[in-house]
Amino acid sequence: MEQAPDYRLRLFLSIDLAGSTAFKAGAGREPEHGADEPRWLTLTKKFYNSVPGFLEKHVRRHLVAAEHTPRFTPAVWKTYGDELIFVSRIESVKEASLYVRAFLDSLYTYRDTLRDIPLDVKGCAWVAAFPAINTTFKLSALPSNELDNSLLTREDYEISADARPFEHDFVGPGIDCGFRLSKFATTTFMPISIDLAALLSSPESGFPHALRYNGREVIKGVLNDLPYPVFGIDTQHNEAKRRVNEREENLLGRTQPKASQINDFVREFMEDEAIEFPYFADDPKLDKEPLSLAKYRASQMRIIEETAMEDSASRESEFVDETERDLADEMPPRVKQLLGIAEPALAG
C-alpha cells in the first residue's frame, strides 16, 4: 500500500538583476566590442551562467568550514526573466543559516562583476513546508489523458523534486508569500519570510548577519490581507555607505532589534496568527508536528484506503467474470442454447 509523503521544508532563494529594463532600453542595446549581440544579452547570459557556480562554490566553502555534510544543497528551480530562483530541502536550522549566508556571498560576488555597469542585484528568501500546506507537481511532456491525475501526492514525486527541482513546480500559500515579498526587495534590503526569520534569529542558527525589521505591510493574498511583518537582511555591500546609513539610523532613533527580540516577537506573532512553525523531528525546539500535516496524512490515508478498496473490488469482479467464462466454455452446446449463451462465431 502506498504511503503519504514525508514532511520536508524547502528553502527558496531568489536573485534578480536590478536596473535591467532601463539597461536594455539604453546603453545595453549596443553590442560589446567584437560581439554580434547587444550588451544586455551578453550580460544576461553571464548572469545565468555565473550565479549558480558562485552559489555552489560558497555553499561548499561554508559546509567545509562548518564540518557539515548535508543530504541536499541548493539547485536552480526556475527562471523568470532576469530572476534566478534556487531551492533546497533543509533538515536543520543550521542548514538554513549556512545556505542563506552562502547565497548572500554569491550575491556580493556577482555584484563585484558589475562594476562600471549600471546594473545591480537584489534578493529574497523564504521557506515553505511540503506536502502540507504546499504541494509539488511533477512536470511532464505526456498528453493530458496519460497523466496521473490522482489526488494522492506521492513520495516518489517529492524525492524526485528534492533531487531535480527544475522538473517540478511548487505551489501553495508559502510560495505565493515568497513571490509577493519580493516586491519589498531592493539592492540594500533582502526580505525574508517570517518563518525563515524565526529560524535565522534563533540562537542555534549562528547566523552572523543582523536582521532588519521594516514594520508591517499588507500583502495581497497573504495572512488574509492583514499587515504582515516584513523582516530582511541588509545587503549594502559598501562598508562606508553602510556606516553612514547606521549613523543616520541612530540619529533618527531607529535602532534595529536584537536577534533575541526578533525571535520572541516572531514566535508570539506566529502563535497568535496560527502560522505554523517549521518542523524538524530531530530538533527538540522545533519537533512539534504541524496540525496541517496531521490533517493531510489523515486525508491521504482515506484516499489510499478508498483506492485499495476500489482496486480489490475491480480484481474480484474480473475474477468472477473470468470464472463465469470458464464455466460457460465447459457447458455442452445444448445447455448453452437453453441458457441463451451464444457460441463464438467461427472464422471464415
N, C-alpha and C positions, 0 to 999 in steps of 0.2 A: 504494500500500500504506500502511495506517495505521502510525503510529509510537507507541512508548511515550511517555507524557508526560514533560516536563522535570522535573528536581528543583526543588522550591521549599520554603522554610522559612516557616512561618507563626507569627506571634506572637499569643497569646491573652491577653486582659486581662479580668479578672472583677472587678466591683464589686457588693457585696452590702449591703443595708440591715441593720444590726445592731440588735437590740432590737425588731424589727418584730412578732414573735409576741406579746411581752408588751404592746406598744403597742396591737395590735389587740384584745386581750382587756381592756385597761384604758381609759386616757384616750382612746385613738383611736376608741373606739366612738361617742363623742359627735360630732355634726356641728359644723363650724366656723360662725361667725356668718353667718347668712343662707344656709347651704348645706342641701341636702336629703340629702346623703350623709354617712356617717361620716368623721371626720377622717383615719383611716388610709387610706381610699380616695383622698381628695383628695391626700394626700402621696405615695402610691404613683404616682398619675398624674403628679405633678410630677417624681418621680424618673425615670420613664421618658422624660418629655418634656425634662427639663433636662440630664441627664448626657450624652447624645450631642452636644448642642450645645456643652456645656463642653469635651468632648474635641476636637471639631472646631476650636474656637477656639484651644485650647492647642497642638494639633498644628500648625496654621497658623503660630502665633507662633514656635514652636521651629524650624520649617522655614525661615521667613524669616530668623531670627537666624543659622541655620547656613548660609544660602545654598544650600540643598539642595532639589532638585526630584525627588521620588520618583515612581515609577510607581503605587504603591499606598499607601493610607492606611487607618487603622482604620475599620471599619464594624461595625454590630451584626450578630452572628451569631445569637444566640438569647437567650431569657429563661427563667429558672427561678424562678418565684415572685417574690421580691424581689431577684433577681440579674439583672444585665445582663452579657452576655459579648460582647466585641468581638474581632475578628480582623483581621489584615492580613498579607499576604505581605510579607516583608522581604528585601532584597537586599544588605544590608551590616550590619556591626557598628554602624555609625553610626546606621542607621535603628532598630535595636533600642533603642539608648540614647535617641534622640530621642523615640520613641513611649512608652517607659516613663516618661520624665520628664514628657511631656505628660499621661500617664494619672495620675501622682501629683498633678500640679497640678489636674487635674479632680476628683480625689478630695477634695483640700483645698477647692476652690471649692464643691463641693456640701456638704461638711461645714459650711462657714460659713453655709449657708442653714438649718441645723438648730438654730441657737441657740434656747435655751428650749424645745426639743422633745426628749423622751427617746429620741432615735434617733441613730445614728452610721453610719459606713460602714467597710467593710473590703475589702481587695483581694487578688488573687492573679494571678500571671503565669507563663506558661510558653511554650515553643516546641515545635513538632512538625514533623517532616520528611515530605514527600509526594513521590512516590507510594509510597515505602517509608521507614519501616516503618508509616506510617499511610496511610489511604486516604480518598477522597472519594466520597460518594454524592449524586447529584442527586435531590432530592425531586420527586415527580411526582404529579399527580392522575389519571393514566391507570390503568385497571384493570390488575391484575397480569399478565394474559395479553398485554398490549400493551407491557409494559416491556422495556427492553433488559437481559437477564439475562446478557450476555456477561461472561466472566472478564476481558476486556480493559478496563483503565482508560483512558479516552480523554482526550487533551489538551484537547479542547473542553470537557469537564466541568471540568477544572482551571482553564481560562481563565475559564469562567463562574463558578466558585467564587471566584476572585480578585476578580471584579467584583461579584458578588451572593451573598455567603456565606450570607445568610438563606434562599436557595433550596436549600441543600445541607446535608448532615450530614458531620461529620468523625469518624472512628472509628479506634481503634488504641491501642497502649500509651502513646504520648505524650499522647493526650487523657485516657486513664484516669489517668495520673500527675498531670496538672494538676488534674483534679477532686478527686483524693484528697489532694493537697497543700493544698487549700483548707480542710481541717479544722484546719490549724495557723494559719489567718488570724485575727487579732484587729484591733481598731481601732488598735493601735500596731505591728503586725508584718504585713507583706505577704510571704508566702512566694513563692519563685520556684524554678523547676526548675533542676537542676544545670547543664544545658546553657545556660540563659539566664544563670546565674551565671558561666559560662565567658566568655560574650560581654561582660557588663557589667563584669567585673573585668579585662578586657584593656586595655592602655594605649591602644589605638586607639579605645575606646568614648567616652572623655571623659565618662564617667558621673560626675556630681558627688556622688552620694549614697553614703554608706558602706553596705557590705553587712554584715549580721549573720550570725553562724553559731550555730545553736542545737543543734548536735550531730547525732547520727544517730537516726533513728526508723524502726521497722518500719512500712511502709505496705503494707497487704494488696494483693497482686497486682502490686506494683512491685519491680523488681530481685530477682525470685524470693524475695520476702519477707525479703531481707537488709536490715540497717539502712541507710537512705537519708540522705545528708547534707542537712539542712534549712537552706537559706540564705534570706535575706529582706532586706527593707528596712524601716528604722524609719519608721513613718508617724505618730509622735507629732507632731502639728502645733503643740502648745502649747510654745513655746520654754522657758518657765520649767520646765514639767514635764520636758521633755527634758533640761535641765541637771541637774535633781535626779536623774533616772534615771542619767545619765552619772556623776555623783559617787558614787552608790550602787554602780554597777558597779566604779568604781575602788576603793572601799573593800573590796569583795569580791574584788578581784583579777581581775575578769573583763574584761580589756582585749580589745577587738574587733580582729580581724586586719586587716592592710593588704590593699589590693586585690591587690598582687603575691603575697602569701602565699596568698590565696584562689585566685588563678589557678593557682599552682603545684600546690596540693593538688587542685583540681578536675581539672586535666589528668591528673595521675598517677592519680587515682581512676578517672576515666573510661576511661583506657587499661587499668588493671588489671581493671576490671569489664566491659570490652568494650562500653562505652557509646559510640555514635558521636558524633563532633563535628559541629556544624553545618558546612555546606559552602557556601562562596561561591567560585565559579570564578575571580572576579577578585581574590580576596584571597590573597596569597602565603602567609599564615599559616594559612589555612583552605581551601586549594584541593585537599585530598586527598579524592578521591571516596569516599563511604562504600561499604563492601563490600556492604551490603544493597541499595544502588542498582544495583550491577553485577549482582547475582544477580536482582534484579527485572527489569532490562532483558532479561536472557537468557531468563527465563521468559515475558515478554511477547512477545519475538520468536518464540519457539516457537509461542505461541498465534496470532500474526499469520500465520506461515508455514502452520500447520495450517489456519487459516481460509481462507487464499488457495488452498490445495490443494483443500479441500472445495468452494469456490466454482467452481474451474476444472473439477473433476470433474462438478459439477452442470450447468455450462454445456455441457460436452461431451456429457453424457447427453441433455440437452434437444435438442442439435443432431442427435444420432443418431436420436432419436425423431422429430424433425421431418422428417429426410431419409427415413426409412422410410415415413412417412405420405405424403410427396410421391411416392415411387416407387409406393406402392400405388395412389394416385389415377390414375397413368398406365397401370396394367395393364388389359388387356382383361378384360371380365367373366368369360370362360371361364377365364382364368389365375387370377383371384381365386378362382373356385369351386374349382379344383383345389388351390389353396394354402390353402383354408379361410378366406379373408378375407371377412368379411361385408360386404354392401353396406349403406350407411346407409339407414334406413327413411325413406320419403317421407312428408312431412306430409300430413295429410288422409286 
